[in-house]
Amino acid sequence: MTNVRVTVDRETGEAFAVPPRRRREMWVMSPRQLEVLQALADGLTYPQMAERLFMARTSVSKTLGRLYVRLGVSSGPEAVHVAYQRGILRVPCGRCGG
């Protein structure tokens, strides 16, 4: 059984069903979150990430905490491993520089 949300039009008083919202994939990340994840993969410390990304250290910490939840991990190395495994981050190519 699925839950259906019903909304009433204020002007007409007519009720209509609203389709359920699609859940966003848990591992879909914002560009900023990807920057923080890449900085983590580059081996930067929290202070270094904050400086490179022009963020407060607390913002770095909170962003990483949210990333860990989205990725279902509990540590930085585990987050980087899962990100490479899922194709969120790519292993840099030595020849092409990318």
TAQUI-V129827 format. One record per residue. N is the residue number from 1. RES is the residue in one letter. SS is DSSP state (helix for helix, strand for strand, loop for the rest). PHI is phi as a letter, one per 30 degrees, with the letter a starting at -180 (NA if undefined). OMEGA is omega in whole degrees, -180 to 180 (NA if undefined). Layout:
N/RES/SS/PHI/OMEGA, N/RES/SS/PHI/OMEGA
//
This chain:
1/M/loop/NA/179, 2/T/loop/c/177, 3/N/loop/d/178, 4/V/loop/c/178, 5/R/strand/c/180, 6/V/strand/c/179, 7/T/strand/b/179, 8/V/strand/c/176, 9/D/loop/d/-176, 10/R/loop/d/-177, 11/E/loop/d/-175, 12/T/loop/c/-176, 13/G/loop/i/-179, 14/E/loop/d/178, 15/A/strand/c/177, 16/F/strand/b/-179, 17/A/strand/d/177, 18/V/strand/c/-180, 19/P/loop/d/180, 20/P/loop/d/177, 21/R/loop/d/175, 22/R/loop/d/176, 23/R/loop/d/176, 24/R/loop/d/178, 25/E/loop/e/-177, 26/M/loop/d/-176, 27/W/loop/c/175, 28/V/loop/d/-174, 29/M/loop/b/176, 30/S/loop/d/176, 31/P/helix/e/180, 32/R/helix/d/178, 33/Q/helix/d/177, 34/L/helix/d/177, 35/E/helix/d/180, 36/V/helix/d/179, 37/L/helix/d/178, 38/Q/helix/d/178, 39/A/helix/d/177, 40/L/helix/d/179, 41/A/helix/d/178, 42/D/loop/d/176, 43/G/loop/i/-179, 44/L/loop/d/174, 45/T/loop/d/178, 46/Y/helix/e/179, 47/P/helix/d/179, 48/Q/helix/d/177, 49/M/helix/d/-179, 50/A/helix/d/-180, 51/E/helix/d/-178, 52/R/helix/d/-173, 53/L/helix/c/180, 54/F/loop/h/180, 55/M/loop/b/171, 56/A/loop/d/179, 57/R/helix/e/179, 58/T/helix/d/177, 59/S/helix/d/177, 60/V/helix/d/-179, 61/S/helix/d/-180, 62/K/helix/d/179, 63/T/helix/d/178, 64/L/helix/d/177, 65/G/helix/e/178, 66/R/helix/d/178, 67/L/helix/d/-180, 68/Y/helix/e/179, 69/V/helix/d/-179, 70/R/helix/d/-179, 71/L/helix/d/-179, 72/G/loop/i/-178, 73/V/loop/b/-179, 74/S/loop/b/-180, 75/S/loop/a/179, 76/G/helix/d/179, 77/P/helix/e/179, 78/E/helix/d/178, 79/A/helix/d/180, 80/V/helix/d/179, 81/H/helix/e/-179, 82/V/helix/d/180, 83/A/helix/d/176, 84/Y/helix/d/-178, 85/Q/helix/d/-178, 86/R/loop/d/180, 87/G/loop/i/178, 88/I/loop/d/172, 89/L/loop/c/178, 90/R/loop/c/177, 91/V/loop/d/-179, 92/P/loop/d/179, 93/C/loop/c/-179, 94/G/loop/d/-177, 95/R/loop/d/-174, 96/C/loop/c/179, 97/G/loop/i/-177, 98/G/loop/c/NA
//
